[in-house]
Amino acid sequence: RIMAGGLESLDSRGELAHLYLADGSAPITGRSFGAPTSAKGEVVFNTGMVGYPEALTDPSYRGQILVLTFPLIGNYGVPDTELRDAYGLPEYFESNQIHIAGLVVSGYSWEHSHWAAHQALSKWLKDNGIPGIYGVDTRALTKKIREMGALLGN
């Protein structure tokens, strides 16, 4: 077991990763599950219970570091990005590309299981150059953002 950002995690896969906030607080530590790179942007949150592929491809999150508060992310994988509906639009996504700069989650599932899954979330992030960090107390981070307002991070 590891302690990451004050949250106990049963999984220690991935390199240590840090989220630094512009308010000067101590770095938030977790483990990497996305691309091995860094990102800068406004740290924002989404409290939805489902729909991480849709959230990551939502143009309103362009260039932002997205915090998902649901406690387990990645368990249903990512659908085929090439599937289109009758109008030629992505079947399972809000747009044709990932718009976030980075992803912060509490728990990441390295194993996914869903009939529509085409790939793992970590692979999708890596293929698109998007860093991800898990093992973070996302609810405490969300509370901080709500209380302080917009926060830049990297």
C-alpha positions in Angstrom: 0.0 0.0 0.0 1.1 3.5 -0.7 0.1 6.9 0.7 -0.5 9.3 -2.1 -1.8 12.8 -1.4 -3.3 11.6 1.9 -5.3 8.8 0.2 -4.4 5.2 0.6 -4.1 3.3 -2.6 -4.0 -0.5 -3.0 -2.1 -0.2 -6.3 1.4 1.2 -6.8 1.7 0.8 -10.5 3.0 3.9 -12.4 5.7 6.3 -11.6 5.4 8.8 -8.8 3.7 12.0 -10.1 3.0 15.4 -8.6 0.4 18.1 -9.2 1.7 21.5 -8.2 -0.9 24.2 -7.6 -0.2 28.0 -8.0 -1.4 28.7 -4.5 2.0 27.5 -3.2 0.5 24.6 -1.2 2.4 21.3 -0.9 2.5 19.2 -4.1 -0.2 16.6 -4.4 1.4 13.2 -5.0 0.0 10.2 -6.8 1.0 7.8 -9.5 1.1 8.2 -13.3 -1.2 6.3 -15.6 -1.1 8.5 -18.7 1.6 9.9 -21.0 5.0 10.5 -19.3 4.9 14.2 -19.7 3.8 17.3 -17.8 1.0 19.7 -18.4 0.0 23.2 -17.3 -3.5 24.6 -17.1 -6.4 25.7 -15.0 -7.4 22.9 -12.6 -11.2 22.2 -12.9 -13.4 19.4 -11.7 -16.3 17.3 -12.9 -18.6 15.5 -10.4 -20.3 13.2 -12.9 -20.6 9.5 -12.1 -20.2 8.3 -15.7 -19.0 9.5 -19.0 -15.2 10.1 -18.7 -14.7 9.6 -22.5 -17.2 12.3 -23.1 -15.7 14.6 -20.5 -12.2 14.2 -21.9 -13.4 15.1 -25.4 -15.6 18.0 -24.4 -14.2 21.2 -26.0 -15.2 23.2 -22.9 -12.3 21.6 -21.0 -9.7 22.6 -23.7 -6.3 23.1 -22.1 -7.5 22.4 -18.6 -6.4 19.9 -16.0 -9.5 17.9 -15.2 -10.2 16.4 -11.8 -12.8 13.6 -11.8 -14.4 13.1 -8.4 -15.9 9.7 -9.0 -13.8 7.2 -6.9 -13.0 4.8 -9.7 -12.1 5.7 -13.3 -11.0 3.5 -16.2 -13.1 0.4 -15.3 -15.1 0.4 -18.6 -12.2 1.4 -20.9 -12.6 3.6 -23.9 -14.8 2.8 -26.9 -13.6 2.7 -30.5 -12.8 6.3 -31.5 -13.5 5.6 -35.1 -17.2 4.7 -34.7 -19.6 7.3 -36.1 -23.3 7.9 -35.9 -25.7 8.4 -38.8 -24.6 12.1 -39.0 -20.9 11.3 -39.1 -20.3 12.4 -35.5 -18.3 10.4 -33.0 -20.6 7.8 -31.5 -19.3 7.9 -27.9 -17.4 11.2 -27.7 -18.2 14.9 -27.7 -15.6 15.6 -30.4 -12.9 14.0 -32.5 -10.1 14.6 -29.9 -9.1 14.8 -26.3 -9.2 18.4 -25.2 -8.0 18.2 -21.6 -4.3 19.0 -20.8 -4.2 16.5 -17.9 -6.3 14.1 -15.8 -6.5 13.7 -12.0 -8.4 10.8 -10.5 -8.8 9.1 -7.1 -8.6 5.5 -8.2 -7.6 4.1 -11.6 -8.6 0.7 -12.8 -5.8 -1.0 -14.7 -8.3 -3.6 -15.9 -11.4 -2.6 -17.9 -14.4 -4.6 -18.8 -17.3 -3.4 -21.1 -18.7 -4.7 -24.3 -17.9 -1.4 -26.1 -14.3 -1.1 -24.7 -11.7 -0.9 -27.5 -8.7 0.1 -25.3 -7.6 1.1 -21.8 -7.9 4.7 -20.7 -4.2 4.8 -19.9 -3.3 3.7 -23.5 -5.7 6.4 -24.9 -4.1 9.0 -22.8 -0.6 7.9 -23.7 -1.4 7.8 -27.4 -2.6 11.3 -27.2 0.2 12.8 -25.0 -2.1 13.4 -22.0 -0.7 12.9 -18.5 -2.8 11.2 -15.8 -2.3 10.9 -12.1 -4.2 8.7 -9.7 -4.2 8.1 -5.9 -5.3 11.7 -5.3 -7.9 12.8 -2.8 -10.0 14.4 -5.5 -12.9 15.3 -3.2 -10.5 17.4 -1.0 -9.0 18.9 -4.2 -12.5 19.8 -5.5 -13.4 21.4 -2.1 -10.2 23.5 -2.3 -11.1 24.6 -5.9 -14.6 25.5 -4.8 -13.3 27.5 -1.8 -10.4 29.3 -3.5 -11.8 29.7 -7.0 -9.7 29.1 -10.2 -6.3 27.5 -9.5 -3.5 27.0 -12.0 -1.6 23.8 -11.9 1.1 21.8 -13.5 
